[in-house]
Amino acid sequence: MNVRQWCRDLGMGVRFAFTGGREGWVRMVLTAVGVGLGVALLLLTTALPNVLTVRHQREEARQDFTYSTKVPPRADNTVLVGESDTKWHSRDIRGRRLQPEGRRAPLPPGLDRFPAKGDMVVSPALKELLSSDGAKLLRQRLPYRITGTIGEPGLIGSQELAYYAGADDLVTEPGSTRVARLSAFGEAHPTTERADPVLILMMLVVFVVLLMPVAVFIAAAVRFGGERRDRRLAALRLVGSDSRMTRRIAAGEALAGALLGLVVGTGFFLLGRQAAGSVEVLGESFFPSYLDPSPALVALVAVAVPAAAVLVTLLAMRGVVVEPLGVVRTAKQARRRLWWRLLLPLAGLGMLYPMIGQGRSNGDFNQYLVIGGVMLLLVGVTALLPWVVEAVVARLGSGAVSWQLAIRRLQLTSGSAARMVNGIAVAVAGAIALQMLFAGVESQYTKETGRDPNRVQMEVDLSDGARLDVAAREFQHTKGVRASVAISSGGLGDKRRDPDHTAGITVGDCAALRELAHLPSCRDGDVFVVPDAHDEAAVKAFTPGRHGFIEPTYTEGDRGREIPWTIPAGLRHVTARKDALQTNVNGLLVTPSVLPARAAPTLYQQVYVRLDPAVPDAEEYVRTTAARVDPLANAWHWTSTEQSGKYASLRTGLLIGAICVLSLIGASLLVSQLEQLRERRKLLSSLVAFGTRRRTLGLSVLWQTAVPIALGLLLASAVGLALGTVLLKMAATPVAVDWASVVSMTGAGAAVVITVTLLSLPPLFRLMRPEGLRTE
């Protein structure tokens, strides 16, 4: 068979698709919508690498950390940047105070000029938030006049909350953590941290799991209206076409639907791309310009989708005999064979088996084996499900009339029922495996902070030069605060420069020191020492009468900041509390009057706050007070554990992707359901004309959906548990089944199908009319 004949037959099928009258156009539209939904998600996926790249580039371009212990000299091209981040009801607000030191001071990305003192430039999302009715406390916290908005190059997302405020009181010193002097924005010291093999494994599995349901739905969408199409093709046999030519013409019709689906999918993608700039999902937002797919990947989608449509149709037509006098499809089919269907998941397990036990200490996982193994396991679901549905429904039958109607229909068209469920089954199987993997390795990316949120709910770290005593009084009178504890801390060396022994020094009143150690008695003027079990020599080096230096300097540091201090008499040994407000309490604990006055500004200053849970927005009142007493203060909430940022970002990406895929599944299922109802319009009208109750027919449609879905979810759970177990063994993590996640994922899949079924009932009832028997 030459290429010209193939092209001629495919072209004839394309013409039939567009000139097949009303029925042909309806089928074309349904196919195009089904394929288009899948194509839109594929295009979105091809844009993800660019999204991640652009976000990372913009984050780097506005980077204002110097990573240096030395402060560069003031010059005409330098600017002081003070970090003033805050939060508003769990939403992060990126804040910076700017103080240019010369005419050539660098501007951060997104700004065309520096804001004056008392002014600020804000992101569009923050401007909208500040103008809302419920943001009174936030307006008090940011008492600046808005004079402009930050441009897109200065933001990483359309809904990011950020501002730049003008200042004239910033000062930077060696060791400052809140103010930096810059001659240019951008990361000067990019990190070269080695990628975590387990995180890469999880990322690969996430992409495969999210894309497989899309591919399954596209393959199912190109077969919409298959029964009517096959009956039309029978007419071609009467005019002389052979079986092979008929299959190629059928493939041409599917090709037409796929090509139209590409156009529709591109339209869906462009609409979604434009809408992406106004939505925020799980705290993440994007600009439409981020969603710029790679041309190579777009070309791959443009070629792969029509090719898949042709291939799927040719394979499907192998099981259908189109004769001049009809279609031999409804005759009793040969039972599906099981052996070759088992080969797919077994081959997938075989590809993953060599990496079992590899973990993160034995190099990177083989990407091709991971992708191939996971794909074969998930494809195995689509291969096994038709056999499972056929085997089970063949043994069902007796029951109510609606049950018998449903089971008989499933016995005749078990393949169609399985195709509708395949996408849900694949999605659920992959989701269960991923949830097991994420739950299994979560402890490896979560560490204890040593903090007890039951004792203190918030900590406020003040900047250099802030008045700790003033801040302590302000927090005592803040609404929603039960109590506050003010503590400052620093270092003590036995020499002015490059000391041989060092010890911590913590300053606070007696009430504050009792939050750190068990004190027998205390009054202002007392000094205590908590022995350091890891450095006994340091304890001996700091005894009453010995000279030390507060804030000693080191080789790379600037001299002149050391403060001499003689350790007073009456030093008493105490033990640290197990639930101390600070971790690793050791060294000297001193009351304020003992310390030289000029030492106070050199110490790190914190205020620990206990909140009243009965006061709404107590945390926001604390943040507002912190901003008032020190615009550069960092107020943050205590948690007992903290999670790796990369792990948390990957999990957030998975949830966003899962929402998109479930939305696609729901939309595609609804289109598929409507197509099946359209094909059975005459049958439904006939049953109603003979007196069948609509309630019976409605229940039969529900049973036709419920039985395959139940079987599909059971199979998906089994495959998902198997895949999850293998992935955990590959990550060298103990295998444990997160049954709550299994139930929730299965329930989510069932909820999507139930919702789609309920939405299809109104069209079903409209089709149950005797008028449906009319034909042209």
Secondary structure, 3 states (H helix, E strand, C coil): CCHHHHHHHHHHHHHHHHCCHHHHHHHHHHHHHHHHHHHHHHHHHHHHHHHHHHHHHHHHHCCCCCCCCCCCCCCCCCEEEEECCEEECCEEEEEEEEEECCCCCCCCCCCCCCCCECEEEECHHHHHHHCCCCCHHHHHHCCCEEEEECCHHHCCCCCCEEEEEECCCCCCCCCCCCEEEECCCCCCCCCCCCCCHHHHHHHHHHHHHHHHHHHHHHHHHCCCCHHHHHHHHHHHHHCCCCHHHHHHHHHHHHHHHHHHHHHHHHHHHHHHHHHHHHCCECCECCCHHHCCCCHHHHHHHHHHHHHHHHHHHHHHHCCCEEECCEEECCCCCCCCCCHHHHHHHHHHHHHHHHHCCCCCCCCCCCHHHHHHHHHHHHHHHHHHHHHHHHHHHCCCCCCCHHHHHHHHHHHHCHHHHHHHHHHHHHHHHHHHHHHHHHHHHHHHHEEECCCCCCCCCEEEEECCCCCHHHHHHHHHCCCCEEEEEEEEEEEEECCCECCCCEEEEEECCHHHHHCCEECCCCCCCCEEEECCCCCHHHHHHCCCCCEEEECCECCCCCCCCCEEEECCCCCEECEECCCCCCCCCCEEEECHHHCCHHHHHHCEEEEEEEECCCCCCHHHHHHHHHHHHCCCCEEEECCCEEECHHHHHHHHHHHHHHHHHHHHHHHHHHHHHHHHHHHCHHHHHHHHHCCCCHHHHHHHHHHHHHHHHHHHHHHHHHHHHHHHHHHHHHCCCCCCCCHHHHHHHHHHHHHHHHHHHHHHHHHHHHHCCHHHHCCC
